[in-house]
């Protein structure tokens, strides 16, 4: 197998446990593994509800927080062991687009400022016209024109435009990977497709992979190549996006996909569901399956040990559930 | 339990009207002129009906709801129109004292981000008791407790949360506390502004089921504001689509989704990402006009694929083109 672009190995992140928290620990991410190949570029979805650990993963990959145990390797180099120069290089190759296209801009500057900063920090251009050309190219990739937007202030742009500019800013560095943390959840439905289409084009025409962090399985289904579904910090199911969403195996993923409202009044939710009365769901026991309190198929053995990922189908389709321990 | 609603055999004319909004106009003052956030909106909500108000951010759906409750904050102000509850109480002409007694008793609100609207230092029971007592006067403790527990039961909350503080509850439970508070006085109408927006899909489904359940049990009418058409399909009887301060289409939810008439409604429905079938993305350039300075004619002309000369001159009125199906578009005149 060729050298992977990014590899996350047994990543575990534990928050708290310190004196001030009274020793209470929250396992945000547990023994997580992920490999992004160098080529072809892929859109890899990390999906889950709030508290599932998906943003923790994004922050780990971006280097905002440090792992408790495990490793993140970029082209076989451990990200946490890099010196400053290598770190800067890593930042150049791994870029980010965030959820809120309103909060990332400084309202006192024209939007051009975000591009100028990037060009200055990474020394991308030798002259002003050169810089302007780079910005123009990046804006064209996301379907914007420099003269339309660059000299405006953030409040004068629509949410969709702002989010496209953030993608353009990331593209300016010609990264290999863009970590997109909920990039469309604050953009109106009619403009969402445009951002997703830009992601597809960057993947196909510019070989940029995406770590697409989302809670919205429908958009993941429309654009994603592979998917990792997290539940309380543990991978519940992973595999090819279409295969997983059309044929989910893990009881949690089945319940999740079943709950997505279908825009057709004739296809109503078929039954009532309820969460267990004991809503202490986030107990964070180290032993046993996290989904046990809500699982319709639970077995006694689920309480003893967290089930490992079992191979349940082709193309790396795996689920962490004892229901599949014997079948495959 | 089935939640099928009688949207097929809709006979609105025979039904009691819970709320009627007529030519409602709300403007926001800005240094460069007024923004017409709600520009002559008219619709009816029938008794026991759930109507969904949808549209993208900034289209005026929340402002419409706030205007119905007369909660528009400056620089916004209600310019004109009528809001009538049960065909007799005109909310916009009440004095503020009269309004205080009517609000919550007739029209209750589940605000946007409702779960964060609970007072963090007050027990859940005290907040609900407060809502009840400020309208109905002081009541005995046992009577209040019985009533609050009954409300909990109606929204599917366990009685053990009676003495809890909001931070001890999950998001879905807090949302249901807000629903319990909204039905505490048995109102004619509940306005729910994005009742499930910050919730995970499974919890969203539970909250939506709770809303349907109380609608069926209490016969209360509801206006649900949102932008998730999928959720609306599961929840509402009729759909009202708003664009740039105007209603562009009002129809039973089934008709609105299976045969949308207004080009904007079609765009909105086409842009729903499907979970059943993978298809090419439908991309639309979305530039809305300056709301301070709407162009003459139709408000959707800048984005409409079917725009004609007439659309640039005359604004299409909201007309009933089929029984129970209203649309504001020159294509259907």
Interface residues (C-beta under 8 A of the other chain):
Chain A: X49 X50 X158 X159 X160 X188 X189 X190 X191 X192 X193 X194 X196 X197 X200 X215 X216 X217 X218 X219 X221 X222 X223 X242 X245 X255 X256 X257 X259 X260 X261 X262 X263 X264 X265 X266 X268 X269 X272 X273 X274 X275 X277 X279 X281
Chain B: X1 X2 X3 X4 X7 X56 X57 X156 X158 X170 X172 X173 X200 X201 X202 X203 X204 X205 X206 X208 X209 X227 X228 X229 X230 X231 X232 X233 X234 X235 X253 X254 X257 X267 X268 X269 X271 X272 X273 X274 X275 X276 X278 X279 X281 X282 X283 X284 X285 X286 X287 X288
